[in-house]
Amino acid sequence: DSARNGFSFKGIKDYLACYRSGKLTPTQVAKNIIAMLEDCDKSTPPLRAIVQWDQEQIMLMAEASTTRYRNKCTLSCLDGIPVCLKEEFKVVPYHHRVGTVYLGTQPETEDATVARKLREAGAIIIGVSNMHELGTGTSGCNPNRYHKIPRNPYNPNHFTGGSSSGSAAAVAAGLCPVAIGTDGGGSVRIPASFCGVVGLKGTFGRISCHGSLPLSYSTVSVGPICTSVTDAAIVYSILAEPDLLYPYGLKQPKATLSDMCAPDLKGLKLGVDWTFFKACDAEVLSACEKAVKHLQSLGASVVEVSLPEMEEARVAHVICILSEMRDFLQPDFNKHFHEMNLETRASLALACQFTALDYIKANRQRTRSMRFLQEIFSTLNCILTPAVPCTAPRIYESDLLTGSSDMTSTVRCMRFMQLGNFTGIPGLVVPIGYSTAGLPISLQVMAKWWDEAVLLRIGLKLEQFREQTKKPSIYYDILA
């Protein structure tokens, strides 16, 4: 971990240093967080990162952790670390609303697998985070009465990105160094990019989805949003393993962090399809090109590669994810149509137009795309792209009342994300700089199935490229 001048986010290491030295206890940290959560709700505009939290629950977990530190019997390096989970996961005793007003009418009585594993590791779950209604968009705009619009900590007049909107906002605002999201079309990586933090989408099936609403069973992966690549690696190493309740991940190879801390990138071949890569805003392109050169300077070789049939893959991904969501949400669409946001209704209505034939053809395209990638990864370690072609879009007054439905922007934000969701390969986004307006820009690294370790190795080196970390305009220093 390199020492930095100026602002740096507080990560797992900073919390552990406080706990181990006795400077602070998890109980004191929990009291600070509760005060900050109250402040978030009262601020103008409200941050709306955490949408459900319970003071008593937070204190119970914190006091148990404090006792473990006192007795020197901590459970893991997440013991006492504040975390939040996207509202798509079941977390006791919160309502499993998934961004809606009609789901989760009763408090939850059973944890999702990731929530259970975080509890077993001693983490303090500070609540559940805001999300785009039913995960159907990339802006994070959710105007309903329980959720409201989460604000980007770098500029509250801009969106956080979605659908794991509150998870990214909570981490960037300092409320917790770790959040968990789901990613079916960039839903971890887009908000992490817009909010200037690290987002990891694991290989399909790597981290259990059991206990999250099964909106799209073939495209969604789970992953952490963190303040650093190191923290993402720690969370990944705790959550990534087979779960008997989640059949898709049963046959996975053991998760490792091999060579993650290698001193350079010698021997690694990174592929770039420059035509694909360059379809982004000028500021984003400039920063991403410089970051690629930085990786080259550390010994990696950059190889020009052609990613075939990307337009076909993009359309096929949309058909797959929307058809599966429409299938699962058919009863909701019939029964709760008028309680859904306008944008959700439009997306599900569009999904009605796809036929069984479209779905079958889309899955044939998936097989083709996976074959192409198998070939590409037989000679390359990674594929590099910008994370998102633009910076976080502006929030308009009308968005607060009726929501935002901008299909052009949605399609554009997903441009570099869909390949990972469609084929199941893992992807990591790392902040590399800022636009002239001060909004974060990130680069994405994708690798072959189950090879998250190489992403984390490259991610660590990418972090060194950013000369400085700008402090978000909304930031709570919980350890101060």
MINU-909642 format. One record per residue (C-alpha): residue in one letter; x, y, z. Coordinates in steps of 0.02 Angstrom, whole numbers, padded with zeros to 5 digits, always signed. Layout:
% residues N
aXYZ...
This chain:
% residues 480
d+00000+00000+00000s+00081+00161-00057a+00082+00312+00058r-00011+00461-00018n-00011+00646+00010g-00175+00739+00024f-00345+00657+00037s-00367+00470+00040f-00522+00368+00077k-00527+00276+00243g-00516+00090+00205i-00517-00075+00300k-00334-00051+00351d-00373+00117+00435y-00516+00041+00536l-00409-00107+00590a-00266+00009+00641c-00387+00106+00754y-00459-00052+00831r-00293-00140+00859s-00209+00013+00935g-00360+00047+01047k-00380+00222+00974l-00563+00182+00935t-00679+00035+00966p-00810-00033+00846t-00941+00034+00970q-00873+00212+00955v-00868+00194+00765a-01049+00134+00765k-01103+00286+00866n-01015+00399+00739i-01102+00310+00595i-01274+00328+00675a-01243+00515+00697m-01188+00528+00515l-01340+00429+00453e-01453+00550+00546d-01358+00695+00467c-01374+00619+00291d-01563+00613+00307k-01572+00796+00362s-01449+00870+00237t-01506+00970+00086p-01522+00878-00028p-01526+00715+00071l-01389+00591+00017r-01513+00443+00012a-01372+00313+00006i-01437+00205+00150v-01627+00188+00143q-01656+00072+00293w-01554+00066+00452d-01584+00019+00633q-01486+00096+00777e-01512-00054+00891q-01451-00179+00760i-01295-00077+00721m-01251-00060+00906l-01277-00247+00941m-01154-00297+00805a-01030-00162+00856e-01032-00209+01040a-01004-00393+00998s-00854-00342+00892t-00785-00229+01029t-00791-00377+01149r-00697-00486+01024y-00560-00355+01004r-00547-00341+01193n-00529-00530+01208k-00413-00540+01056c-00524-00666+00966t-00579-00574+00809l-00667-00672+00672s-00582-00601+00515c-00507-00440+00449l-00686-00381+00419d-00722-00387+00606g-00793-00217+00656i-00790-00153+00476p-00949-00057+00427v-01034-00127+00271c-01199-00103+00181l-01293-00215+00059k-01400-00166-00089e-01586-00180-00053e-01593-00322-00180f-01525-00437-00042k-01624-00507+00104v-01551-00434+00264v-01631-00466+00434p-01731-00368+00498y-01752-00249+00350h-01887-00246+00216h-01835-00332+00054r-01909-00196-00057v-01786-00207-00205g-01815-00023-00242t-02005-00037-00251v-02151+00021-00142y-02246-00144-00153l-02118-00282-00111g-02054-00326+00063t-02211-00280+00160q-02146-00380+00310p-01972-00370+00390e-01853-00505+00327t-01824-00658+00438e-01683-00742+00339d-01518-00672+00274a-01453-00688+00096t-01293-00793+00089v-01181-00638+00071a-01265-00554+00221r-01241-00712+00326k-01057-00725+00275l-01025-00542+00318r-01104-00570+00490e-00998-00726+00516a-00844-00622+00473g-00891-00497+00611a-00938-00352+00496i-01058-00217+00558i-01204-00208+00435i-01255-00024+00443g-01412-00048+00338v-01473-00079+00161s-01432+00038+00019n-01537+00127-00111m-01558+00053-00285h-01639+00085-00452e-01815+00011-00445l-01800-00178-00482g-01626-00144-00553t-01700-00086-00719g-01588+00064-00757t-01413+00137-00753s-01446+00310-00678g-01498+00261-00501c-01649+00377-00517n-01788+00311-00406p-01920+00443-00363n-02036+00333-00258r-02078+00377-00078y-01963+00249+00008h-01808+00284-00094k-01792+00455-00179i-01641+00504-00283p-01470+00457-00210r-01342+00595-00236n-01167+00580-00307p-01045+00626-00167y-00930+00711-00295n-01072+00824-00352p-01246+00809-00274n-01323+00880-00434h-01269+00724-00529f-01329+00544-00528t-01236+00404-00439g-01264+00279-00579g-01363+00119-00555s-01429+00003-00512s-01319-00018-00354s-01335+00170-00330g-01338+00185-00140s-01196+00059-00119a-01076+00167-00220a-01136+00329-00140a-01115+00257+00036v-00934+00206+00001a-00886+00368-00087a-00966+00472+00053g-00864+00379+00185l-01013+00299+00274c-00933+00127+00254p-00777+00064+00162v-00869-00088+00091a-01037-00111+00004i-01110-00258-00091g-01202-00241-00256t-01268-00347-00398d-01221-00324-00580g-01331-00381-00727g-01286-00243-00850g-01152-00143-00759s-01249-00117-00597v-01092-00127-00486r-00967-00055-00608i-01066+00096-00674p-01105+00173-00501a-00929+00133-00439s-00860+00226-00591f-00976+00376-00574c-00938+00390-00387g-00748+00370-00402v-00728+00206-00308v-00677+00026-00351g-00807-00099-00414l-00781-00285-00445k-00905-00394-00539g-00856-00574-00503t-00866-00714-00632f-01047-00773-00653g-01080-00890-00506r-00920-00845-00410i-01012-00758-00265s-01180-00829-00213c-01338-00737-00269h-01446-00840-00149g-01563-00723-00056s-01564-00587-00188l-01716-00565-00298p-01682-00675-00452l-01720-00539-00579s-01609-00610-00718y-01535-00780-00681s-01409-00787-00825t-01329-00613-00821v-01317-00559-00638s-01157-00573-00535v-01123-00510-00359g-00975-00401-00312p-00902-00277-00188i-00889-00089-00205c-00742-00026-00101t-00626+00122-00075s-00475+00024-00141v-00424-00129-00242t-00347-00207-00086d-00514-00194+00005a-00605-00269-00144a-00481-00415-00139i-00513-00442+00048v-00702-00444+00027y-00690-00554-00128s-00582-00680-00036i-00712-00694+00102l-00868-00704-00009a-00806-00805-00159e-00843-00989-00136p-00974-01119-00184d-01142-01110-00096l-01255-01264-00094l-01405-01148-00105y-01341-01072-00269p-01313-01208-00399y-01232-01096-00532g-01071-01078-00433l-01048-01256-00369k-00916-01311-00495q-00802-01160-00476p-00613-01176-00451k-00544-01112-00285a-00530-00923-00275t-00349-00865-00256l-00256-00699-00250s-00101-00773-00332d+00031-00647-00391m-00085-00504-00342c+00059-00410-00260a+00190-00445-00396p+00307-00294-00410d+00269-00264-00595l+00160-00324-00739k+00296-00414-00838g+00231-00560-00939l+00051-00498-00947k-00032-00468-01115l-00172-00340-01115g-00290-00331-01265v-00368-00170-01329d-00493-00157-01471w-00456+00025-01510t-00610+00055-01618f-00722-00007-01476f-00614+00081-01343k-00623+00252-01426a-00814+00268-01428c-00818+00381-01274d-00806+00565-01225a-00640+00651-01263e-00595+00678-01079v-00631+00496-01037l-00529+00435-01186s-00380+00545-01145a-00372+00484-00963c-00397+00301-01014e-00262+00306-01149k-00137+00376-01023a-00185+00239-00898v-00152+00105-01031k+00022+00181-01062h+00053+00175-00873l+00017-00013-00872q+00137-00032-01019s+00273+00061-00923l+00258-00073-00787g+00304-00212-00908a+00135-00266-00979s+00123-00282-01167v-00029-00202-01249v-00092-00300-01398e-00219-00239-01525v-00366-00360-01529s-00530-00366-01624l-00685-00405-01520p-00804-00484-01646e-00992-00459-01657m-01003-00331-01517e-01164-00254-01585e-01245-00427-01595a-01186-00465-01418r-01256-00298-01355v-01429-00330-01429a-01428-00511-01371h-01384-00458-01192v-01532-00338-01190i-01648-00476-01252c-01584-00599-01121i-01589-00484-00969l-01757-00403-01011s-01840-00569-01059e-01784-00649-00896m-01839-00499-00792r-02005-00494-00883d-02030-00680-00851f-01994-00663-00665l-02093-00500-00645q-02245-00551-00749p-02360-00564-00594d-02294-00396-00528f-02319-00313-00697n-02501-00369-00699k-02540-00336-00516h-02430-00187-00468f-02414-00095-00634h-02477+00071-00562e-02359+00062-00413m-02205+00049-00525n-02101+00197-00583l-02139+00253-00761e-01966+00199-00821t-01989+00022-00751r-02157+00007-00838a-02078+00061-01003s-01934-00064-00987l-02050-00209-00946a-02171-00158-01084l-02025-00160-01207a-01978-00334-01142c-02153-00395-01192q-02105-00371-01374f-01970-00506-01371t-02021-00679-01430a-01962-00853-01382l-01869-00855-01548d-01776-00693-01501y-01724-00770-01335i-01661-00931-01417k-01562-00832-01547a-01490-00719-01413n-01425-00872-01318r-01348-00942-01477q-01257-00776-01491r-01199-00799-01311t-01117-00964-01358r-01031-00880-01505s-00970-00734-01398m-00902-00853-01265r-00808-00951-01400f-00730-00790-01466l-00674-00745-01290q-00604-00919-01259e-00495-00894-01412i-00444-00717-01362f-00399-00771-01184s-00293-00914-01249t-00162-00783-01295l-00210-00632-01187n-00230-00609-00998c-00351-00462-01002i-00456-00344-01106l-00451-00158-01066t-00591-00032-01098p-00649+00132-01022a-00774+00092-00883v-00913+00209-00943p-00902+00320-01099c-00954+00476-01001t-00955+00548-00825a-01107+00550-00710p-01259+00633-00792r-01342+00786-00716i-01503+00774-00612y-01647+00884-00674e-01793+00948-00569s-01916+00839-00665d-01815+00682-00621l-01858+00708-00437l-02044+00700-00474t-02069+00577-00618g-01900+00490-00632s-01785+00488-00781s-01803+00383-00939d-01663+00416-01062m-01637+00259-01167t-01492+00338-01264s-01398+00371-01102t-01440+00198-01031v-01378+00109-01187r-01221+00217-01190c-01180+00187-01005m-01190-00001-01032r-01078-00001-01187f-00921-00073-01105m-01016-00172-00972q-01126-00292-01070l-00991-00412-01132g-00950-00460-00952n-01132-00490-00905f-01176-00580-01066t-01030-00703-01060g-01002-00710-00871i-00821-00651-00870p-00762-00546-00720g-00731-00358-00730l-00649-00229-00618v-00666-00039-00628v-00535+00073-00550p-00542+00264-00539i-00400+00344-00639g-00439+00530-00638y-00569+00668-00654s-00652+00772-00787t-00626+00961-00790a-00792+00971-00696g-00716+00863-00558l-00818+00705-00595p-00730+00535-00582i-00667+00435-00733s-00624+00248-00724l-00541+00112-00828q-00609-00066-00839v-00508-00227-00843m-00591-00393-00892a-00513-00566-00881k-00559-00745-00921w-00683-00841-00812w-00625-00867-00630d-00467-00762-00653e-00512-00618-00536a-00334-00627-00465v-00258-00551-00623l-00387-00410-00620l-00338-00367-00442r-00153-00373-00486i-00178-00248-00629g-00300-00146-00523l-00168-00118-00388k-00051-00046-00520l-00190+00060-00597e-00219+00143-00428q-00041+00209-00433f-00079+00300-00596r-00199+00426-00517e-00089+00567-00455q-00211+00624-00322t-00378+00574-00250k-00500+00719-00244k-00606+00730-00088p-00793+00710-00126s-00898+00864-00086i-01003+00752+00030y-00884+00655+00142y-00902+00589+00319d-00741+00544+00410i-00805+00409+00528l-00634+00387+00610a-00603+00572+00645
